[in-house]
Amino acid sequence: MRKLEFIGKVRVGLGKFGKELTVPGRDSLLVAPEDWPKTLAPGTLNVLISHEGFPRDFDSLGAGDRLKKFDEGKFRPAFVIPQRLIAGNTLKPRPDQPTRGFAQVWRAELQVVSTCAKAKCWMLRRIGSSIAAQIELVAEDHLRSRLNLFDGAEVKVTVFEAEPAKLPTPDAILTNQCEAARGILDEFGTEKALGYLIGEKFLNFLEVAETDQDFRAAIPAFVAEIKDIFDSYQLADFFGTPRRLGALGHASSEEGHKLLRDQLDDDMRLREDARNLTLFEWARELLLDE
């Protein structure tokens, strides 16, 4: 496994992104590593890398300016988070840059030089970011508090390249999600189970299926599983009742949902709502015998 070691100093983040960023946890993503946290501490820890703090062979990663080399994809991330799923993300895709704003995520380790204290974390970098010398780290807990960090503290950041991994098949994904829905049904009731399986997971599955033939081929099996779990009248009631969609729709309170949506600009909210509505109507056609 390749790794890169950077030496830098803790600093206040540039712009609003480091403070207002809300990174989705594992349950809000269709595909994420098992060790990716379910929830993350707000914002990012920012480390400014000096010219001397870059690895010796770093230029081999690409032709971009310093950290922009990561955007060329020659150092394999653990996974990628779509732009629209990151609240507070100000970088938006463009016709010539369809992945602009997507976040590449690598496993990392943060070490305080003066005390040798260490913490596992993740390096996150948005494709197309203009920031060339500042690493952004996220973790389940607050790294500043955990390691008693202050602005100017010297740290070493080790970033690990992901091993080639075989992603779960669509059949495995739908099987796991349907099993989880049965557990939610038993413990929390029909409404929560419907919101989780259809309002979040099935809509995500359909979105991937638009561009992935293997996911499209698995749609009938997913539909059959859903109909095995829920009665037809429960499905009809779900689609006939106004509701919030997505992971936050079924997992958060009205107040919490509004707070997170307020972090999106008007254009992003409109695009998110339109996208969810299109997928919701597709799901209705597939699941209701009309």
C-alpha positions in Angstrom: 0.0 0.0 0.0 1.4 3.4 -1.0 1.4 6.2 1.5 2.2 9.9 1.4 3.6 11.9 4.4 3.1 15.6 4.7 4.4 18.0 7.4 2.4 21.1 8.1 0.8 23.3 10.7 -2.8 23.5 12.0 -4.6 26.6 10.9 -8.0 28.1 10.5 -9.7 27.0 7.3 -9.9 29.1 4.2 -13.4 30.3 3.3 -16.7 28.9 4.6 -16.3 25.3 3.6 -14.2 24.1 6.6 -16.7 25.6 9.0 -20.1 24.9 7.3 -19.3 21.6 5.7 -21.6 18.7 6.6 -20.2 15.4 5.3 -22.7 12.5 5.1 -22.1 9.5 7.3 -22.1 5.8 6.2 -25.9 5.3 6.4 -26.5 8.2 4.0 -24.4 6.7 1.3 -25.1 3.9 -1.1 -21.5 2.7 -1.1 -19.0 3.5 1.7 -16.3 1.6 3.5 -17.4 -0.2 6.7 -15.0 1.9 8.8 -16.4 5.2 7.5 -18.2 6.8 10.5 -22.0 6.9 10.8 -21.6 10.5 11.8 -18.7 13.0 11.7 -17.7 15.9 13.7 -18.8 19.2 12.0 -16.3 21.0 9.8 -12.8 20.0 9.0 -9.3 20.2 10.6 -7.1 22.2 8.3 -3.3 21.7 7.9 -1.2 24.1 5.9 1.6 22.2 4.2 4.8 24.2 3.7 6.8 23.8 0.4 9.3 21.6 2.3 6.5 19.5 3.8 5.5 17.7 0.6 6.8 14.1 -0.1 9.8 13.9 -2.3 8.1 12.0 -5.1 4.9 13.9 -4.9 5.4 15.4 -8.4 4.8 11.9 -9.9 1.1 12.1 -9.1 0.4 14.6 -11.8 0.9 18.0 -13.3 -1.3 20.1 -11.1 -0.2 22.6 -8.5 0.7 20.8 -5.3 -2.5 19.2 -3.8 -4.3 19.7 -7.0 -2.4 16.7 -8.3 -4.9 14.5 -6.4 -7.6 15.6 -8.8 -5.9 13.5 -11.6 -6.9 10.3 -9.8 -3.4 8.7 -9.7 -3.5 8.1 -6.0 -6.6 5.9 -5.4 -9.1 7.2 -2.8 -11.0 4.9 -0.5 -14.3 6.2 -2.0 -15.9 9.3 -3.6 -18.8 11.3 -2.2 -21.1 13.0 -4.8 -21.2 16.7 -4.8 -24.9 17.1 -4.1 -24.6 15.0 -0.9 -22.3 17.4 0.9 -24.2 20.2 2.6 -22.2 23.5 2.4 -20.3 22.4 -0.7 -19.8 25.6 -2.8 -18.1 23.8 -5.7 -20.7 22.8 -8.4 -20.3 20.5 -11.5 -19.9 22.2 -14.8 -20.5 20.8 -18.3 -16.7 20.5 -18.9 -16.1 19.3 -15.3 -19.0 16.9 -14.4 -17.2 15.7 -11.2 -16.3 19.1 -9.9 -17.2 19.3 -6.2 -17.1 15.6 -5.7 -15.1 14.7 -2.6 -12.3 12.1 -2.9 -11.7 10.5 0.6 -8.6 8.8 1.8 -7.8 7.0 5.1 -5.2 9.1 7.0 -3.4 9.4 10.3 -2.7 12.6 12.1 0.4 12.8 14.4 1.4 15.8 16.6 5.1 16.3 16.2 5.8 17.6 19.7 3.9 14.8 21.6 3.8 12.0 19.1 0.0 11.7 19.9 -1.8 10.1 16.9 -5.4 9.8 15.7 -6.9 8.0 12.7 -8.9 10.2 10.4 -9.8 10.8 6.8 -8.4 13.3 4.2 -11.1 14.9 2.1 -10.4 16.8 -1.1 -13.0 18.2 -3.5 -12.2 17.8 -7.1 -11.6 21.2 -8.7 -10.8 23.0 -5.4 -8.4 26.0 -5.8 -6.8 25.2 -2.5 -3.3 23.8 -3.3 -1.5 23.7 0.1 -4.1 23.0 2.7 -5.2 19.5 3.7 -8.7 19.0 5.1 -9.2 16.2 7.6 -12.5 14.8 9.0 -13.1 12.3 11.7 -15.8 10.9 13.9 -14.7 13.1 16.8 -13.3 16.6 17.1 -9.6 16.3 16.3 -8.6 19.6 17.9 -10.0 18.5 21.2 -8.9 15.0 21.0 -5.2 15.9 20.4 -5.2 19.3 22.2 -4.3 21.1 19.0 -3.9 24.8 18.6 -3.3 27.0 15.5 0.4 26.7 14.5 0.9 23.2 16.0 3.2 21.2 13.8 1.7 17.9 12.7 2.5 15.0 10.3 -0.4 13.8 8.1 0.0 10.3 6.5 -2.4 9.6 3.7 -2.9 6.0 2.5 -3.8 4.9 -1.0 -6.7 2.5 -1.1 -6.2 -1.1 -2.2 -8.1 -2.2 -5.3 -11.4 -3.3 -3.9 -14.3 -5.2 -5.4 -17.4 -3.2 -4.7 -20.5 -5.1 -3.5 -22.8 -6.2 -6.4 -26.2 -4.6 -6.8 -27.8 -7.9 -5.6 -25.7 -7.8 -2.4 -26.6 -4.2 -1.8 -30.3 -4.7 -2.2 -30.2 -7.9 -0.1 -28.4 -6.1 2.8 -30.7 -3.1 2.6 -33.9 -5.2 2.6 -32.6 -7.2 5.6 -32.0 -3.9 7.4 -35.5 -2.7 6.5 -37.0 -5.8 8.1 -35.1 -5.1 11.3 -36.3 -1.5 11.3 -39.8 -2.7 10.6 -39.7 -5.0 13.7 -38.1 -2.4 16.0 -39.5 1.0 14.8 -42.6 0.3 12.7 -43.8 0.6 9.1 -43.3 4.3 8.6 -39.6 4.2 9.5 -39.0 1.1 7.4 -40.7 2.6 4.4 -38.8 5.8 4.7 -35.5 4.0 5.0 -36.0 1.4 2.2 -38.0 3.4 -0.4 -37.5 7.0 0.5 -33.8 6.7 0.8 -32.2 3.4 -0.4 -34.4 2.5 -3.4 -34.3 6.1 -4.7 -30.4 6.0 -4.5 -30.5 2.6 -6.2 -32.6 4.0 -9.1 -30.3 7.0 -9.5 -27.3 4.8 -9.9 -29.3 2.6 -12.3 -29.8 5.4 -14.7 -26.1 5.1 -15.7 -25.2 1.6 -14.6 -26.5 -1.4 -16.5 -26.0 -3.9 -13.7 -28.1 -1.8 -11.3 -30.8 -1.5 -13.9 -30.9 -5.3 -14.3 -31.3 -5.7 -10.6 -34.4 -3.4 -10.3 -37.0 -6.2 -10.7 -35.4 -8.1 -7.8 -35.4 -5.1 -5.6 -39.0 -4.4 -6.4 -39.9 -8.0 -5.6 -38.2 -7.8 -2.2 -40.0 -4.6 -1.3 -43.3 -6.1 -2.2 -42.5 -9.1 -0.1 -41.8 -6.9 2.9 -44.7 -4.4 2.6 -48.4 -4.9 1.8 -49.8 -3.2 -1.3 -51.9 -0.8 0.9 -48.8 0.2 2.9 -47.1 1.1 -0.4 -50.1 3.0 -1.7 -50.3 5.0 1.6 -46.5 5.8 1.4 -46.8 7.2 -2.1 -50.0 9.0 -1.3 -48.7 10.9 1.7 -46.5 14.1 1.3 -43.1 13.3 2.9 -39.5 14.3 3.1 -37.1 12.2 1.0 -33.5 11.0 1.4 -31.6 9.9 4.4 -32.4 13.0 6.4 -36.0 12.8 5.5 -36.7 9.7 7.6 -33.9 9.9 10.1 -34.2 13.5 11.3 -36.8 15.6 13.0 -38.6 18.4 11.2 -36.4 21.0 12.9 -33.2 19.1 12.1 -34.2 18.6 8.5 -34.9 22.3 8.1 -31.6 23.2 9.7 -29.6 21.1 7.3 -31.6 22.2 4.2 -31.0 25.8 5.2 -27.3 25.2 4.6 -28.0 24.6 0.9 -28.4 27.6 -1.5 -31.7 28.0 -3.3 -30.4 26.6 -6.6 -29.1 23.5 -4.8 -32.3 22.9 -2.9 -34.3 23.2 -6.2 -32.1 20.7 -8.0 -32.2 18.3 -5.0 -36.0 18.5 -4.8 -36.5 18.1 -8.6 -34.1 15.1 -8.6 -35.9 13.4 -5.6 -39.3 14.0 -7.2 -38.3 12.4 -10.5 -36.9 9.3 -8.7 -40.0 9.2 -6.4 -42.3 9.1 -9.4 -40.2 6.3 -11.0 -40.4 4.3 -7.8 -44.2 4.8 -7.7 -44.5 3.4 -11.2 -42.4 0.4 -10.3 -44.0 -0.4 -6.9 -47.7 0.4 -7.4 -50.0 -1.9 -9.4 -51.9 0.8 -11.1 
